[in-house]
Amino acid sequence: MTDSTIVDTGLGDAEDDDFDDLIEVDESDLPDHRFSDRELSWLAFNQRVLELAEDPNVPLLERANFLAIFASNLDEFFMVRVAGLKRRILTGLAVPTNIGTTPHRVLEGISREAHELQTRHASAWQEKLRPALAEEGIEFVSWDDLTDLERAGLYEYFQQHVFPVLMPLAVDPAHPFPYISGLSLNLAVRIRHSRTGREEFARIKVPPMLPRAVRVPEKDPESDRVRYLTLERLLSENLGELFPGMEIIEHHAFRLTRNEDMVIEEDESENLIQALEQELLRRRFGPPIRLEITEDMDEVTLGLLLDELDISEQEVYRLPAPLDLRALFQLGKIDRPDLRYKKHVPVTALAFQPTDTDSKHAKADVFAAIRQGDVLVHHPYESFATSVQAFLEQAARDPQVLAIKQTLYRTSGDSPVVQALIDAAENGKQVLALVEVKARFDEANNIEWARILEKSGVHVVYGLVGLKTHCKIASVVREEQGQLRHYTHVGTGNYNPKTSRLYEDMGLFTCDPVIGRDVTRLFNELSGYAIEKKFSRLLTAPLHLRKGLLRMIDREREHAAAGRPAHVRIKVNSMVDEEIIDALYRASMAGAQVDVWVRGICSLRVDLPGVSDNIRVRSVLGRYLEHSRIFAFENGGSPEVFIGSADMMHRNLDRRVEALVEITKPQHVTELVEFFDLAMDDASATWHLGENGTWTRHHVDAEGKPLVDVQDKTMSLIQRRRRSRQTRR
């Protein structure tokens, strides 16, 4: 394809009125109960994570990591989803769900499912992983398991590292009940004065800056055995140091989750950053929404916590110690490669491999590679450092580069991506960074980076009022032979070098002038006052994406009805939007094959006779977090494929700036379709969505042999493709 080729998708040149008939709501041909509850579907996703932790065929330390991921996921679910639902109930804004369930019934269902999952999670640790780790020489011990010498060593650690930072807070007429911060681990201690006989209550916060798992000193420093005692247990065994001369009656661990969902009224705020910083301060004092306690907590202590925290018994979770199994992330420091997934080193995409193979430090000319044709990169199978990072770093130092524009949604604390933008600005280039400071739980980091960028001379903007900028786009303008050429990257994942090693994502590099103009216009819309109504090769939200996808899905319905090849393939993190789901149902009813690959929430049902007969839904979880979004349409034998940042949720389609880019190189189209079909193959290990929203794991065949691991297979396919092309070169 030449640089000047324009692919007419029929999407970018359509005015809004062209879609009026398409989006007119008509539900008469669809059953009433055709959606699954999104909150319960999310809990089902986290159950799939838990199933990986329970699987004895998964490497042991990876299983421990999945237990920690489950705990972290559930924390965020309560802080955001449950908290938001409770806030809407209290303010009278809550409405029935998409399946007609009242808000109070939704909370009851969440509580029931979450209680069962947390109990199962604790059981997986106590009954499966903890014993299995002990067999491998990684042991979590109790105080009673230790010798006097080991206790003495731990006491010394307590005195030197723990005791100085402890702050026991008494509760009495002179000392009100202390503030309990969200997600903090605490000890509730009841004590009796030996002189007066009066009972008192005290709270001790387990220091979050110290390791939760304290290494037990070994006699033999060469021993491979690793033994840990939890920090709260060490603290409990030394309470006499904190309350000398007093009798310890009871002591129990507890943990509180607070509402950390943020609501920012941007229209009423003159300064978004100031409003956000104020909201971050308020977040610390959000109302309690979950109380986790150890199963042996006495009723007196529990009653006091319930009264002081103003929380109901339905929101109490009794669990065996230890609480907060996010602590298992600490096991990632253990050097036991035999207990982990086989190490994978990302390869450099063939197009970006240096031509000077004799030099160890040779670097590819990224711009020259892109001029040869579009480059599609698949992370983490292919390297982020030698593609996206190299693209920006070369742009920063290239004297022919005049301008760089980029969106930043989430990035790492020591980001080379941000450093490249700083270097570019210091080298005299025009640099625009659109920093999305409202990226949940990254707000403080993004504010800090925005200020650093501004001080370095980068033009920093914060997007459009009322919308989050979620698209992943970068544009480099370079002067070549007296003319300007646009080099563009459109991706599915954040510009974050750290998560790029863990998240499965894709990105397109191109110097196609049509895409370059589209991206330039999109940046003008984000940084200025331009309202762009037409794009040629991009589908963007909130103005065009929903309507464009509905039009293409409806086109597949028409192809199927006419007997032409019709197939919809959609890979997303979440499938929730009712209008998109209804369009998929209608395509299925017309005979089109509909395949959905979803990581998390799925409100689409596959158990509706006559409606979802041609719909399959699969989910893949594994060593990498599936994060790319793919939209492929058979189009009667002329396939159209897009990648981008959008999930099928109301917020993505209506309240975010998103961008999908069309993939036109036939080789790339084939690769994406084959990648998708690998996940849908019955010979691949996936979860299948079935009746009543139930997910069933299919990971062994009828003879008990493991099915194909999608991520391992993709890894080997990319390496094989790379070797094959190298041979041809």
Steps between C-alpha positions, in 0.01 A plus 500: 500500500632846417519789743219681323254213502178574684298202614133585494338334798180692453538625855708814508305692237155436638303771676319412820161501331604200290468282809156601620321189377778275625500614862125530540412286801279203413505216749184325385694217335721433805416334834477718811755307706785504254782648710708372789560712808830684456604491867450125533675455166800687637506272805491205260809645331684515832392142563685405181811663645448294815470182295850560366625528859332169581639318196786263598627509140582871528851565642481542875628855541277608211205353690595710801515803272148427372377486861648847553346626174159368609529691829611821328222472241236453768626800695457722196157353428380597847668842498346594166205290390345415837582844637343672200186290528466579872551870432225500237264321738565753777450795267189354343660483154515121474284337234431134419771321305486398135326179610248680721656418837448759773816660640448345845463154346818561301687576823360185658613292202846655504532435873396136462737430211788699649470318833517165322797606289697645791445183700613291205799730452607457863450125474716483186783656698462300819423159352680503166773755446643534848563123536630478141743787558621339823587185305719717277678658795296823506320490831270732690534408866320576824670625815466155656706347218807705592791415726608731782798609290279586203261692724792694641612593149151618408473696826818683406348581159187624676697728729715644220255531212140473625468644850635847411231560235198363690234743621254333738189717537286466810123549502363661815314818598812704424584317177224456238492198273780550248459539127551165322647549156375299205668163434721536809560191712441557869499328838206557731632449853299479823707553813438513875680732740662292769450772761143614431365190329343722235477370142618716210519474123797584281568490129839430345557554130727237348774714337434492124858602416640176646489156333191304598698175489791516746785263419581258783878497557657169399788330681649398168540805273550267202164331552252514214212499747303824534275544801275794578297630792233760425571846632171518689581173674839633605332813628239296690767297678665817626199700618648503849761744370222742405284456808739429787339405829162434335313179434430423134141368492443465125678600181373451147590621153252699293502688171269768370410586140375851431321669212778628273290573195544861402240740368638822350263769383725637226243744370496678837878499543723777374810285546484126432828425679392681816163327495666163453745558785214595731312188397810286566504636855129422540556149366698413817188566706245312290235305692574136594359234269667174614648375827722193491568332835673183611258218564589480871408862581284516813157664495595782737780619273285457188213691657729791580631510142149485354385790717803720447532436126124518435501186288243219475554132571429423133819690422710292740719223356627242752811333363784283628827683559689648330287778358600691187668239285639772277801427722570205271630744239809503723578145392589640159845577644578132561754367252337171405464490120396135528177619667415760235395517139787439265665836441407676179716778356309724256645497151557805286245525222670405175438841342683669788805275509824687427649436160855532632516157662878524550462767766385391844362848571338558162156658504237486232388811318138485611381762254666326206333174604157665514552656158536147362141427603267478799643313801271309738658416836359252753610550862639342712592237243676780313700761682356833613852636557614442141176625347292762684779619727755503217252692280469780757867505598611528137245776446637689802854513365434516123574856376248456219213440744307821558215390726380213720147457629399221736227388740598371844239307698712290736879487505770372734676708761836493324359506151744524207196607297458813710876556494494487121238777495709707741811447286309601188380823660851580622626438146273776375217294353134579538365240743139451604409251773137434570511368857182338626518594867171324574635148432365316803754438780773661288375854555778608738775352278359665191474841670865470600609404148292777347681759711842354419418511129379858522818611676700339218327703233244242387155633416273306736125484453239302686252415228135590477271597786280209605693240300793274581759477226562126474630470143863391449646716225834661422592718205845606381534771234827481307637722225622297203624661177313820568171330583340385824431134560285364782613188687217364711453236768151384599487235769278302732706543816650770718840651432637318802827302467434300817150379422603438139683192629183369664212627284421353161458795263541606139615809320509622140785717371427674174598802294177487300412868447129436540545356849749778572239763415235318703721488808603865458135602487426289808780669694370840388161404637654391831731797548292777349141577411471317169211256475593248234206327335681299236782249513609273216689217668417547868186413691480728802279531806289662619367628165558224245605169654166368622325581175784365289509166681121467487511568128764233437321243718175574317683461171600147606133432574413609148778286349375195691141560393617518137704179532838673486787426741423670832707480816548743790808458718539728803776480761454735797553519874129551568180448301224693676338751267140393434473663157808320372381171652157536338668557163702182550182309585336619178805404296486154657128470427572575133758220487825691548764331715578717803812427704583703808829471687462676833732516798269634768137604513255360246131593506442314173316167538545189288200304631217672312344258247444661162698807606853400599527171308796628297684670785807363677676671790846403625734635765877459528695552821862413556845638559411820311198721546303499175456868420489554123175590325430359155193553280484288185216480248485247214308748284387252237855384431679837520610503866536822697700493823559767765707519818481765768429604854125458547307242695130440443382697801285811528789702640731409209246566230335810646723663763857440382720600213587172330659416167499194278718483192433287196760238414535477123817304427375153394774324695397679821131429441581129466715501814226664708226268377717194559591623847132545581401162358767329711313610812166383359638156402358218712853359519615808695484534877234762573195565712168457319194708586194280546150505642405754767828684461703203625861471387652154456871445465610280209869424546533123443366273228294183541817304581613750761775653284552878526342709227701762313599799712404805290777720638773236472385420146503867403848535643630210294317613184654848515847358560455253214370775269801712592745218427326426171523859381862526611578194289329656197699818550 
